[in-house]
Amino acid sequence: MADKKNYYDILGVSKTATQDEIKSAYRKLAKQYHPDFHPGDAEAAEKFKEINEAHETLSDEGKRKQYDYELEHPGMGGNPFGGGGFSGFSGGFGGFEDIINTMFGGGFGGSGGRPATPRGDDIQQTVTLSFLDAIKGCTKTIRYTRNEPCAACSGTGAKGGTAFQQCPRCGGNGKVKYQQDTIFGRTIQVGVCPDCNGTGKKITEKCPDCKGRGFVRNETVVTVNIPAGVDTVNQIRKRGFGQAAGAGGENGDLYINFRIEPHKMLRRDGRDLYVTVPISYKTAVLGGKIQVPGIDDAMELIVPEGTASGTRFTMRGKGVKTVNGTGNLYVTVEIDIPSRLSREQAKKLQDYEDTIPLKSCGNMQRYSNNLSAVYGKKVDKQ
């Protein structure tokens, strides 16, 4: 397991990272490498896949324990936390040939090795959701073109799915050994059989439908149930809906990413929603009830008297419902100042202003005192 990916390095966290630290690192990187921001960039798509793979493992305590064990004990395999485990040479290996198979990934012929299984490429698809569909969940139908396993030959490439024989060169295990004499002596290496490309089988008669490739080019239609609360950092994997590999190999996977349309009034950050609501000067001073946009309908919020512009209110449990909990709705009120006043209105406002003593305006009183202390200038109201 020397080549096992280090999920901690991928997310940029330490092995002692908390779940909150892992989640924070995942969200940051997922936004950075999201396919929407890197269209056509295969490297970014692969990085995005790695980030999701790392998060899927490290965010699950059981998977994380098993992964940590395997990381610390490369080559031993097994799962000390859920059955199985390393059982020594008598149970884990069948002799010298199996040790060589473990080291080099194949055998010397005969029945000891396992034929290589080709795997098709993964496919990335982006689905556009409305703001509310992403919050409430929905069902989407996705259409895309891919290499599908040939139905006539079951993806084997052989006529009727049976017109093949065991490869005589490798004995059906897909591997052959190579000997080479060097100044250090004779070395033995194991590689993919060139006659069958590692499948262990040779086609005797090609499938007429796919011309022996094992797949055909078709449009695939997939119905996806999108859970409530998905965001642009989330991804859904549909196993086996990627490119077909041919030769009876394993299909790749389909990865579904999301682009979410903005709402006219609400802004989302994870599970929380944010909105700014204008209020009149009268409501700010005297208090009152205002209508606030929500997910399903407008809601009522009571504004207390003497509310300053920029004050934020919290409506708990009115945010986005996800599997990890429900967020809040944060409402910021801003006093809507009229741009024009008639002469009569301006005079009434001035008369009203003159009736209010400075001491009743807390912020203005403090400002006046500070200005006087620092600059020696005292102000009444401005």
C-alpha positions as CSV (number, residue, x, y, z in Angstrom):
1,M,0.0,0.0,0.0
2,A,3.0,2.2,-0.6
3,D,1.1,4.1,-3.3
4,K,-2.0,4.8,-1.1
5,K,-3.3,8.3,-1.3
6,N,-2.7,10.4,1.8
7,Y,-6.1,12.0,2.3
8,Y,-4.8,14.2,5.1
9,D,-2.3,15.8,2.6
10,I,-5.0,16.1,0.0
11,L,-7.2,18.2,2.4
12,G,-4.2,19.9,3.9
13,V,-4.9,18.9,7.5
14,S,-3.0,17.1,10.2
15,K,-3.8,13.5,11.3
16,T,-5.2,14.9,14.5
17,A,-7.6,17.2,12.7
18,T,-11.1,17.5,14.2
19,Q,-14.2,16.9,12.1
20,D,-14.8,20.7,12.0
21,E,-11.3,21.3,10.6
22,I,-11.8,18.5,8.0
23,K,-15.1,20.0,7.0
24,S,-13.7,23.5,6.7
25,A,-10.7,22.4,4.6
26,Y,-13.0,20.3,2.4
27,R,-15.4,23.2,1.7
28,K,-12.6,25.6,0.9
29,L,-10.9,23.2,-1.6
30,A,-14.1,22.0,-3.1
31,K,-15.0,25.5,-4.0
32,Q,-11.5,26.2,-5.4
33,Y,-11.5,23.1,-7.7
34,H,-15.2,22.9,-8.6
35,P,-15.6,22.0,-12.3
36,D,-17.8,25.0,-12.8
37,F,-14.8,27.2,-12.3
38,H,-12.5,25.0,-14.4
39,P,-14.5,24.0,-17.5
40,G,-12.6,21.4,-19.6
41,D,-9.7,21.2,-17.0
42,A,-9.1,17.5,-16.5
43,E,-6.5,18.1,-13.8
44,A,-8.9,20.2,-11.8
45,A,-11.7,17.6,-12.2
46,E,-9.4,14.9,-10.9
47,K,-8.4,17.1,-8.0
48,F,-12.0,17.7,-7.2
49,K,-12.6,13.9,-7.3
50,E,-9.7,13.3,-4.9
51,I,-11.0,16.0,-2.5
52,N,-14.4,14.4,-2.3
53,E,-12.9,10.9,-1.9
54,A,-10.7,12.2,1.0
55,H,-13.7,13.9,2.7
56,E,-15.9,10.8,2.3
57,T,-13.3,8.7,4.1
58,L,-12.1,11.1,6.8
59,S,-15.6,12.4,7.7
60,D,-16.7,8.9,8.7
61,E,-15.1,7.8,12.0
62,G,-15.2,4.1,11.1
63,K,-13.7,4.6,7.7
64,R,-11.1,6.9,9.1
65,K,-10.0,4.4,11.8
66,Q,-9.5,1.7,9.1
67,Y,-7.7,4.2,6.8
68,D,-5.4,5.3,9.6
69,Y,-4.5,1.7,10.4
70,E,-3.8,0.9,6.7
71,L,-1.8,4.1,6.4
72,E,0.4,3.1,9.4
73,H,0.7,-0.6,8.4
74,P,1.3,-0.6,4.6
75,G,1.0,-3.9,3.0
76,M,-0.7,-5.7,5.9
77,G,-4.3,-5.1,4.7
78,G,-7.2,-6.3,6.7
79,N,-9.6,-4.3,9.0
80,P,-8.8,-4.6,12.7
81,F,-12.0,-2.6,13.5
82,G,-14.5,-4.7,11.7
83,G,-13.5,-8.4,11.1
84,G,-10.8,-9.9,9.0
85,G,-7.3,-8.6,9.4
86,F,-3.8,-9.8,8.8
87,S,-3.5,-13.6,9.4
88,G,0.1,-14.4,8.7
89,F,1.7,-16.4,5.9
90,S,-0.4,-19.5,6.5
91,G,-3.7,-17.7,6.0
92,G,-2.8,-14.7,4.0
93,F,-0.5,-16.2,1.4
94,G,-0.4,-19.4,-0.4
95,G,3.4,-19.8,-0.9
96,F,6.3,-18.2,-2.7
97,E,4.3,-17.5,-5.9
98,D,1.6,-15.7,-4.0
99,I,4.2,-13.5,-2.4
100,I,5.6,-12.6,-5.9
101,N,2.0,-11.9,-7.0
102,T,1.5,-9.5,-4.1
103,M,4.8,-7.8,-4.8
104,F,4.5,-7.5,-8.6
105,G,0.8,-7.6,-9.2
106,G,0.7,-10.9,-11.1
107,G,2.0,-14.4,-11.5
108,F,4.3,-16.5,-13.6
109,G,1.5,-18.2,-15.5
110,G,-0.9,-21.0,-14.7
111,S,-3.7,-20.4,-12.2
112,G,-1.7,-18.5,-9.6
113,G,-2.3,-14.9,-11.0
114,R,-5.4,-12.9,-11.6
115,P,-6.2,-11.3,-15.0
116,A,-6.2,-7.5,-15.0
117,T,-9.6,-6.0,-15.1
118,P,-9.8,-2.9,-17.3
119,R,-11.9,0.0,-16.1
120,G,-13.7,2.7,-18.1
121,D,-13.2,6.4,-17.6
122,D,-15.3,8.4,-15.2
123,I,-17.7,11.0,-16.6
124,Q,-18.4,14.5,-15.1
125,Q,-21.8,16.1,-15.6
126,T,-23.1,19.4,-14.2
127,V,-26.8,19.9,-13.4
128,T,-28.3,23.3,-13.0
129,L,-30.7,23.7,-10.1
130,S,-33.0,26.5,-9.1
131,F,-32.3,28.0,-5.6
132,L,-35.4,26.3,-4.1
133,D,-34.8,22.9,-5.9
134,A,-31.4,22.8,-4.3
135,I,-32.9,23.5,-0.8
136,K,-35.9,21.2,-1.1
137,G,-34.5,18.4,-3.2
138,C,-35.9,17.2,-6.5
139,T,-35.6,14.6,-9.3
140,K,-33.7,15.4,-12.4
141,T,-33.3,13.4,-15.7
142,I,-29.8,13.6,-17.2
143,R,-29.0,12.7,-20.8
144,Y,-25.5,12.3,-22.1
145,T,-23.6,10.2,-24.6
146,R,-21.1,7.5,-23.5
147,N,-19.6,4.1,-24.4
148,E,-22.2,1.6,-23.1
149,P,-21.5,-2.1,-22.7
150,C,-22.5,-3.9,-25.8
151,A,-25.7,-5.8,-25.1
152,A,-25.1,-8.4,-27.8
153,C,-21.9,-9.7,-26.3
154,S,-22.4,-8.6,-22.6
155,G,-19.4,-6.2,-23.1
156,T,-16.9,-9.0,-23.8
157,G,-16.3,-8.1,-27.5
158,A,-16.8,-11.8,-28.4
159,K,-19.7,-13.0,-30.6
160,G,-22.6,-14.1,-28.4
161,G,-20.5,-13.3,-25.4
162,T,-18.8,-16.7,-25.5
163,A,-16.6,-16.8,-28.6
164,F,-13.3,-16.6,-26.8
165,Q,-10.8,-18.9,-25.3
166,Q,-8.1,-18.8,-22.6
167,C,-5.1,-17.0,-23.7
168,P,-2.4,-19.6,-24.4
169,R,0.5,-17.3,-23.7
170,C,-0.4,-16.3,-20.1
171,G,-2.6,-19.3,-19.3
172,G,-5.5,-17.0,-18.6
173,N,-4.0,-14.9,-15.8
174,G,-3.2,-11.9,-17.9
175,K,0.4,-11.7,-16.7
176,V,3.7,-13.0,-18.2
177,K,7.2,-13.0,-16.8
178,Y,10.2,-11.5,-18.4
179,Q,13.8,-12.5,-17.8
180,Q,16.7,-10.2,-18.3
181,D,20.4,-10.8,-17.8
182,T,22.3,-7.8,-16.4
183,I,25.7,-7.3,-14.8
184,F,24.0,-7.9,-11.5
185,G,22.6,-11.2,-12.6
186,R,19.3,-12.5,-14.0
187,T,16.2,-10.5,-13.0
188,I,12.6,-11.5,-13.4
189,Q,9.8,-9.0,-13.9
190,V,6.1,-9.6,-14.3
191,G,4.1,-7.6,-16.8
192,V,0.8,-7.4,-18.8
193,C,0.4,-10.1,-21.4
194,P,0.7,-8.5,-24.8
195,D,-1.5,-11.0,-26.5
196,C,-4.6,-10.5,-24.5
197,N,-3.9,-7.1,-23.0
198,G,-4.1,-8.5,-19.5
199,T,-7.7,-9.9,-19.9
200,G,-6.6,-13.6,-19.9
201,K,-8.8,-14.2,-22.9
202,K,-8.4,-14.2,-26.6
203,I,-11.4,-13.6,-28.8
204,T,-11.9,-16.3,-31.5
205,E,-14.8,-14.4,-33.3
206,K,-15.6,-10.7,-32.8
207,C,-19.0,-9.5,-31.9
208,P,-20.5,-8.0,-35.1
209,D,-22.4,-5.3,-33.2
210,C,-19.4,-3.7,-31.5
211,K,-16.7,-5.0,-33.8
212,G,-15.0,-6.6,-30.8
213,R,-14.6,-3.5,-28.7
214,G,-17.1,-4.6,-26.1
215,F,-19.0,-1.3,-26.2
216,V,-21.2,0.9,-28.4
217,R,-21.8,4.6,-28.5
218,N,-25.2,5.5,-27.2
219,E,-27.2,8.2,-25.4
220,T,-27.7,7.3,-21.7
221,V,-30.7,8.6,-19.7
222,V,-30.3,8.6,-15.9
223,T,-32.9,9.7,-13.3
224,V,-31.3,11.2,-10.2
225,N,-32.9,11.8,-6.9
226,I,-31.2,14.9,-5.6
227,P,-31.5,15.2,-1.8
228,A,-32.6,18.4,0.0
229,G,-29.9,20.8,0.9
230,V,-27.3,20.1,-1.8
231,D,-24.8,22.9,-2.5
232,T,-22.1,23.6,-5.2
233,V,-19.5,21.7,-3.1
234,N,-21.6,18.5,-3.1
235,Q,-21.3,15.7,-5.6
236,I,-23.3,12.6,-6.4
237,R,-21.7,9.5,-7.7
238,K,-23.7,7.0,-9.8
239,R,-21.6,3.8,-9.9
240,G,-21.2,2.1,-13.3
241,F,-22.7,5.0,-15.3
242,G,-19.4,6.2,-16.7
243,Q,-17.6,4.9,-19.8
244,A,-17.6,1.2,-20.6
245,A,-14.1,-0.4,-20.5
246,G,-14.7,-3.2,-23.0
247,A,-13.3,-6.7,-22.8
248,G,-15.8,-7.4,-20.0
249,G,-14.2,-4.8,-17.8
250,E,-15.7,-2.5,-15.1
251,N,-17.6,0.6,-16.1
252,G,-16.4,4.0,-14.9
253,D,-18.6,6.1,-12.6
254,L,-20.8,9.2,-13.3
255,Y,-20.1,12.2,-11.1
256,I,-22.8,14.8,-10.9
257,N,-21.9,18.3,-9.8
258,F,-24.3,21.2,-9.2
259,R,-24.6,24.8,-10.5
260,I,-27.3,26.6,-8.4
261,E,-29.2,29.7,-9.7
262,P,-29.3,32.7,-7.4
263,H,-32.5,33.7,-5.5
264,K,-33.9,37.2,-6.1
265,M,-33.8,38.0,-2.4
266,L,-32.1,35.3,-0.3
267,R,-28.4,34.5,-0.2
268,R,-27.1,31.2,1.0
269,D,-24.0,30.2,2.8
270,G,-24.0,26.5,3.7
271,R,-27.1,25.8,5.9
272,D,-27.7,29.5,6.7
273,L,-29.7,32.1,4.7
274,Y,-29.2,35.8,4.6
275,V,-31.5,38.7,3.5
276,T,-31.4,42.5,3.8
277,V,-34.8,44.2,4.3
278,P,-35.5,47.9,4.0
279,I,-37.6,49.5,6.8
280,S,-39.0,53.0,7.2
281,Y,-37.7,55.6,9.6
282,K,-40.9,55.4,11.5
283,T,-40.6,51.6,12.0
284,A,-37.1,51.9,13.1
285,V,-38.0,54.5,15.7
286,L,-41.4,53.2,16.9
287,G,-41.0,49.5,16.1
288,G,-43.4,47.4,14.1
289,K,-44.0,44.2,12.1
290,I,-42.3,43.6,8.8
291,Q,-42.5,40.8,6.1
292,V,-39.4,38.7,5.6
293,P,-38.9,36.3,2.7
294,G,-38.5,32.6,3.6
295,I,-38.1,29.3,1.8
296,D,-41.8,28.6,1.4
297,D,-43.5,31.9,2.1
298,A,-43.0,35.3,3.6
299,M,-42.8,35.4,7.4
300,E,-43.5,38.1,10.0
301,L,-40.7,39.6,12.1
302,I,-41.2,42.1,14.9
303,V,-38.8,45.0,14.9
304,P,-38.4,46.6,18.3
305,E,-38.5,50.4,18.8
306,G,-35.2,52.2,18.5
307,T,-33.7,49.8,16.0
308,A,-30.6,51.1,14.3
309,S,-29.9,50.6,10.6
310,G,-27.7,47.6,10.0
311,T,-29.2,45.6,13.0
312,R,-29.2,41.8,12.3
313,F,-31.9,39.6,13.6
314,T,-31.7,35.8,13.8
315,M,-34.7,33.6,12.9
316,R,-33.5,30.2,14.2
317,G,-34.4,27.0,12.3
318,K,-35.6,29.0,9.3
319,G,-32.5,28.1,7.2
320,V,-31.7,25.1,5.0
321,K,-32.5,21.6,6.3
322,T,-29.6,19.2,5.6
323,V,-28.6,15.8,7.0
324,N,-26.2,17.7,9.3
325,G,-28.9,19.9,10.8
326,T,-30.9,23.0,10.0
327,G,-29.5,26.5,9.6
328,N,-30.8,29.9,10.5
329,L,-32.2,32.9,8.6
330,Y,-30.3,36.1,9.3
331,V,-32.2,39.3,8.6
332,T,-30.4,42.6,8.4
333,V,-32.6,45.8,8.4
334,E,-31.6,49.0,6.7
335,I,-33.5,52.3,7.2
336,D,-34.7,53.5,3.8
337,I,-34.0,57.2,3.6
338,P,-36.3,59.2,1.3
339,S,-34.4,60.9,-1.5
340,R,-36.7,63.9,-1.8
341,L,-38.9,65.8,0.6
342,S,-41.3,68.7,-0.1
343,R,-40.8,72.0,1.7
344,E,-43.6,71.2,4.1
345,Q,-42.1,67.8,4.9
346,A,-38.6,69.2,5.4
347,K,-40.0,71.9,7.8
348,K,-41.9,69.3,9.8
349,L,-38.8,67.2,10.0
350,Q,-36.7,70.2,11.2
351,D,-39.3,71.1,13.8
352,Y,-39.3,67.5,15.0
353,E,-35.5,67.4,15.2
354,D,-35.5,70.6,17.3
355,T,-37.7,68.9,19.9
356,I,-35.3,66.1,20.6
357,P,-32.5,66.8,23.1
358,L,-29.0,65.6,22.4
359,K,-29.0,63.4,25.6
360,S,-31.8,61.2,24.2
361,C,-29.5,60.2,21.2
362,G,-26.9,57.9,22.8
363,N,-24.5,57.5,19.9
364,M,-24.6,61.2,19.0
365,Q,-24.1,62.2,22.6
366,R,-21.0,60.0,22.8
367,Y,-19.7,61.3,19.5
368,S,-20.1,64.9,20.8
369,N,-18.3,64.2,24.0
370,N,-15.4,62.5,22.2
371,L,-15.1,65.3,19.7
372,S,-15.0,67.8,22.5
373,A,-12.4,65.8,24.5
374,V,-10.0,65.3,21.5
375,Y,-10.4,68.6,19.6
376,G,-12.0,71.0,22.0
377,K,-15.1,71.4,19.8
378,K,-18.5,70.7,21.1
379,V,-21.5,70.0,18.8
380,D,-25.2,69.9,19.5
381,K,-26.6,67.8,16.7
382,Q,-25.5,67.3,13.1
